[in-house]
Amino acid sequence: MKKITVFFFVAILLLQSLNVLAQKDQTLMIGINDNQFPFAGYNYNDKWSVYIMNSLFFRELNAQYIRLYGGYTYQFKKIKTELDIFPYLGTNYGGAYYDFGLDLKADKYWSSKFETSAGLIPTYDSDKGFYLCYSGTVSYWFLNDASANIKISDYPEFRIPENRISLSLLFDVYELAVRPVISIPINGDIRTGRVLVSFIYSFPIAGKNTKSKRIIID
């Protein structure tokens, strides 16, 4: 009798937990980042996110790279600021190297038109050791669903950190966000500039769609 009572108690508790979860906003996301990194992710209540990203390099299978992210977005509504904290772990298929780190980014919304963000990524690479990357972005929303952005950063667009300036547009309409980018080296030959495109399609599985897509492609 006691086992039956415990079973029903656990079942009721589980059903209640699922009911609470179902009442929160939940979103699935798929897309491609910087031309060669398709990803899929999940966001819960516009706060918790997890996603997996894999390379599509024009190389052999062992040279491909896979990375797993999971993190949380703190929202400070009184000061119109958001803080993203995303630890990650990655490796290439052949096991030649692995890396792990922490992707930190703070967004400040000064008005409905003007936004700034700053980021740090402390990273350990088994082949190259420890390094710290930075980024700073200024965004102007010239339409409700479109912004012009300028970013200075040494975030790796592939694997190696590079000091670059990026000029981009972000179109964020309904479930689809697209970001074309012109990336120019700060030091070095301008002919090593790149044209990159990222996009993400997100769709709600419970509640309303969230802003989680901007976490990935910013």
Secondary structure, 3 states (H helix, E strand, C coil): CHHHHHHHHHHHHHHHHHHHHHCCCEEEEEEEECCCEEEEEEEECCCEEEEEEECCCCCCHHHCEEEEEEEEEEEEHHHCEEEEEEEEEEEECCCCCEEEEEEEEEEEECCCCEEEEEEEEEEEECCCEEEEEEEEEEEEEEECCEEEEEEEECCCCCCCCCCEEEEEEEEEECCEEEEEEEEEECCCCHHHCEEEEEEEEEEEEECCCCCCHHHHHC
